[in-house]
Amino acid sequence: MKPGLGFGGPKAKGKFKRTKRPKRVEAPKACRFTKDKVFEVDYRDISILGRLVSAQGKIQSRKRNGVSSFYQRQVQLAVKRARFLGLLPYVGE
């Protein structure tokens, strides 16, 4: 290897710069619990909790669910209680 050339060899001249794509901007989702005027998330309501848990059994993030932070904390607690009681699996199928 010659000194001063580095690993990549001489720089290629005439390369063009890539133009960056515009970032995707999504409208914020309305919280489903606020929309339905639910005061408290119930651990026995498996149909709702099942939608908020991934196929692997992980609790999905607020950003993905579109749930406000107030209800995300309740969802977290409800999922953990449902798992403890055997209503939801700890691990996905």
NUFI-919381 format. One record per atom (N, C-alpha, C): x, y, z; residue in one letter. Coordinates in steps of 0.2 Angstrom, whole numbers, padded with zeros to 4 digits, always signed. Example, Ala and Ser with C-alpha at 12.3 -4.5 7.8 and 13.67 -1.06 7.14 Angstrom:
// NUFI-919381
+0066-0028+0039a/+0062-0022+0039a/+0066-0016+0039a/+0064-0011+0035s/+0068-0005+0036s/+0064+0000+0039s/
// end
This chain:
// NUFI-919381
+0004-0006+0000m/+0000+0000+0000m/+0004+0006+0000m/+0003+0011-0004k/+0007+0017-0005k/+0005+0022+0001k/+0009+0026+0003p/+0008+0030+0009p/+0003+0036+0006p/-0002+0038+0010g/-0006+0044+0008g/-0012+0042+0004g/-0013+0036+0002l/-0019+0034-0002l/-0024+0031+0003l/-0022+0028+0009g/-0027+0025+0013g/-0030+0018+0010g/-0035+0016+0013f/-0038+0009+0011f/-0042+0010+0005f/-0045+0015+0004g/-0050+0016-0002g/-0047+0018-0008g/-0040+0019-0009g/-0037+0021-0015g/-0038+0028-0016g/-0037+0031-0022p/-0038+0038-0024p/-0045+0039-0024p/-0047+0045-0022k/-0054+0047-0022k/-0057+0047-0029k/-0063+0044-0030a/-0066+0045-0037a/-0069+0052-0038a/-0067+0055-0044k/-0069+0061-0046k/-0076+0061-0050k/-0080+0066-0049g/-0086+0066-0053g/-0092+0063-0050g/-0091+0061-0043k/-0097+0058-0040k/-0102+0063-0038k/-0108+0061-0039f/-0113+0066-0037f/-0116+0064-0030f/-0119+0069-0027k/-0122+0069-0020k/-0129+0066-0021k/-0131+0062-0017r/-0138+0060-0017r/-0142+0065-0014r/-0148+0066-0017t/-0153+0071-0014t/-0157+0067-0008t/-0158+0070-0003k/-0161+0067+0003k/-0169+0067+0001k/-0172+0061+0003r/-0179+0061+0003r/-0183+0065+0008r/-0188+0068+0007p/-0192+0072+0012p/-0194+0067+0017p/-0194+0069+0024k/-0196+0064+0029k/-0204+0064+0029k/-0206+0058+0031r/-0213+0057+0031r/-0216+0060+0037r/-0221+0064+0037v/-0224+0067+0042v/-0231+0065+0043v/-0233+0061+0048e/-0239+0058+0049e/-0243+0063+0054e/-0250+0063+0053a/-0254+0066+0058a/-0255+0063+0064a/-0255+0066+0070p/-0255+0062+0076p/-0262+0059+0077p/-0261+0053+0079k/-0267+0049+0080k/-0271+0051+0087k/-0278+0051+0086a/-0281+0052+0092a/-0281+0046+0097a/-0281+0047+0103c/-0281+0042+0108c/-0288+0038+0108c/-0288+0032+0107r/-0294+0028+0107r/-0298+0028+0113r/-0294+0028+0119f/-0298+0028+0125f/-0301+0035+0126f/-0298+0040+0124t/-0301+0047+0125t/-0307+0048+0121t/-0306+0045+0115k/-0312+0045+0110k/-0318+0042+0112k/-0317+0036+0115d/-0322+0032+0118d/-0324+0034+0125d/-0321+0039+0128k/-0323+0041+0134k/-0322+0036+0140k/-0317+0032+0139v/-0315+0027+0144v/-0312+0030+0150v/-0314+0029+0156f/-0310+0032+0162f/-0304+0027+0164f/-0306+0021+0164e/-0300+0016+0166e/-0300+0010+0162e/-0294+0008+0160v/-0293+0002+0156v/-0293-0004+0161v/-0298-0009+0159d/-0299-0015+0163d/-0295-0020+0160d/-0292-0024+0165y/-0287-0029+0164y/-0291-0035+0161y/-0298-0036+0162r/-0302-0041+0160r/-0304-0041+0153r/-0303-0035+0150d/-0305-0034+0143d/-0300-0036+0138d/-0300-0042+0137i/-0294-0045+0133i/-0294-0043+0126i/-0300-0041+0123s/-0300-0039+0116s/-0296-0033+0115s/-0297-0028+0119i/-0293-0022+0119i/-0286-0023+0120i/-0284-0027+0125l/-0277-0028+0127l/-0274-0032+0122l/-0277-0036+0119g/-0274-0040+0114g/-0271-0036+0108g/-0275-0031+0106r/-0273-0026+0101r/-0267-0022+0103r/-0266-0021+0109l/-0260-0017+0111l/-0254-0021+0113l/-0254-0027+0112v/-0249-0032+0113v/-0246-0035+0106v/-0240-0035+0105s/-0237-0038+0098s/-0238-0045+0098s/-0237-0048+0092a/-0237-0055+0091a/-0232-0059+0096a/-0227-0056+0098q/-0222-0059+0102q/-0224-0058+0109q/-0229-0054+0111g/-0231-0054+0118g/-0228-0047+0121g/-0225-0043+0117k/-0223-0037+0120k/-0228-0031+0120k/-0228-0027+0125i/-0232-0021+0125i/-0230-0016+0120i/-0234-0014+0115q/-0232-0009+0110q/-0231-0002+0113q/-0227+0002+0110s/-0226+0009+0112s/-0232+0013+0111s/-0232+0019+0114r/-0237+0024+0113r/-0237+0026+0106r/-0232+0027+0103k/-0231+0030+0097k/-0235+0025+0092k/-0234+0019+0093r/-0237+0014+0088r/-0244+0013+0090r/-0246+0013+0096n/-0253+0012+0098n/-0257+0018+0096n/-0254+0024+0097g/-0258+0030+0097g/-0262+0031+0103g/-0259+0029+0109v/-0263+0030+0115v/-0259+0036+0119v/-0263+0040+0123s/-0260+0045+0127s/-0256+0042+0133s/-0251+0046+0136s/-0247+0043+0141s/-0251+0041+0147s/-0256+0045+0148f/-0261+0043+0154f/-0263+0036+0153f/-0266+0034+0148y/-0269+0028+0146y/-0263+0023+0145y/-0258+0024+0143q/-0252+0020+0141q/-0250+0017+0148q/-0250+0021+0153r/-0248+0018+0160r/-0253+0013+0162r/-0260+0015+0161q/-0265+0010+0163q/-0265+0004+0159q/-0263+0004+0153v/-0263-0002+0148v/-0257-0006+0151v/-0251-0003+0153q/-0246-0007+0155q/-0248-0011+0161q/-0251-0008+0166l/-0253-0011+0172l/-0258-0016+0171l/-0263-0015+0166a/-0268-0020+0165a/-0265-0026+0161a/-0261-0025+0157v/-0258-0031+0153v/-0254-0035+0158v/-0250-0032+0163k/-0246-0036+0168k/-0251-0040+0172k/-0257-0037+0174r/-0261-0040+0178r/-0265-0046+0175r/-0266-0045+0168a/-0270-0050+0164a/-0265-0056+0163a/-0258-0054+0162r/-0253-0060+0162r/-0253-0064+0168r/-0253-0060+0174f/-0252-0064+0180f/-0258-0068+0182f/-0264-0066+0180l/-0270-0070+0181l/-0271-0075+0175l/-0267-0075+0170g/-0267-0081+0165g/-0272-0079+0159g/-0274-0073+0159l/-0279-0070+0154l/-0275-0069+0147l/-0269-0067+0148l/-0264-0065+0142l/-0258-0069+0143l/-0255-0071+0137p/-0249-0075+0138p/-0243-0070+0139p/-0238-0073+0142y/-0232-0069+0143y/-0228-0069+0136y/-0228-0074+0133v/-0224-0075+0126v/-0229-0076+0121v/-0228-0073+0115g/-0233-0074+0109g/-0233-0081+0107g/-0237-0082+0103e/-0238-0089+0100e/-0233-0091+0095e/
// end
